[in-house]
C-alpha cells in the first residue's frame, strides 16, 4: 500500500438520544485529538454527525471505539480512501440540532421519516414518469451536480425548506416524492417535514448520494455532475459510467465547469464554479472589485 493511500475519510451520522451531550462533545474532542484525527463533528441531544480524516490505523480505531459504545453500535460509516487529511483541524461542537431546521414542531427521524430506498430501488424509481424528485440540499450543491430531472430547491440554507415546500410543492401532495442529499442525514428530517405537511408517499435515498455512487449495480447512473462535499476535496465524482456529464457552469463565462473555488478576497470568500481559463484570467477572484480590494489590503498592510 502506498503512502498516498494510507488515509481514509469517514462520513457518518446517527439520530440517538445522547445523555449530557454537551459534556460528551467535550470528551469526544479530547478523544479525537488523542487519535490525531482531523475533521468536523456535530453533537446534539438528538445524535451525532461527522466527517473525519486520518490514517488507516487512526480511522479504523475510531470506528472500533465508536461501535463499542452501545449508542453507536450499529452506526454506518461511509469510507473513502484519501491521499491525506481532508481537513486542517479537528472541531467537535455541541449544537441544538444536528441539521439546523428550526421547524415549528420537533421531528424525531426514528419516529417520522420517509421510506428508505436502497440505490437500486432509488434508481428504478427515477426511471418512472410519475414521481417527483426533490434535491434535499442547498442550491449551490445542486448547481454542481444532481439527479436527472430533480427539482432545484431555491434555498441557501436547510432551515428555508419548510417555507419553500409550502410555497412551491403544494400541488404535489398526491404524488410520489423522492428525496436525496449527500449522506442521508438531511433527508431524515426533510421527509419528516414533508409528511408533517400533508405529503403521503415520501421516500429517501438510504445513505445518500455518496452511497449511491459506490453501489456496484447502479454505478451512479442518472446522477449528472459531481457531488459537493464539506471538506477540502469540495467535490467528488459519483457517476462511474460513460453517461456522466458536466452540469456546472463557470461563474464568469458560463461554460461547462465543475471546479469550485473560494474568492481570493478574504472579506468575500464567495464559493463559485470556474473553468480553468477563468480561474487563471481572474486570478481566483469572483469580481474585479474583490481583486482590487485584496490588492489594496496587501498594499496597505
PyMOL commands that set and color helices and strands:
alter all, ss='L'
color gray80, all
select helices_A, chain A and resi 3-5+21-35+56-68+70-72+119-126+139-144+158-168+170-172+185-196+208-214+276-281+288-300
alter helices_A, ss='H'
color red, helices_A
select strands_A, chain A and resi 7-15+38-44+47-55+77-82+90-94+115-117+131-135+145-147+176-180+201-205+223-228+235-237+259-262+271-274
alter strands_A, ss='S'
color yellow, strands_A
deselect
rebuild
show_as cartoon
